[in-house]
């Protein structure tokens, strides 16, 4: 008999703790009225541009041909131009 009363008191105490926690986690006065459960992002900030390291230049994305020039006739027959592509972020 004593064990069942202890279990009942334990369950009542656990319910008394969990009920306010569950109700508080569902929202309340801290959430804005228009949120309605959606995630709200951060406020708009200016776009971040990383600093350019010293001695570096900007290379735009695209494709170019790398290899011997047309002026070096002998080498242009043995080595072919290669198409290189550079992709941006």
Residue pairs with C-beta under 8 A, 6 or more apart in sequence:
27 35
27 37
32 40
52 58
59 86
60 86
60 88
61 86
61 87
61 88
62 85
62 86
63 83
63 84
63 85
63 86
64 83
64 84
64 86
65 81
65 82
65 83
65 84
66 81
66 82
66 83
66 84
67 76
67 79
67 80
67 81
67 82
68 75
68 76
68 79
68 81
69 76
70 76
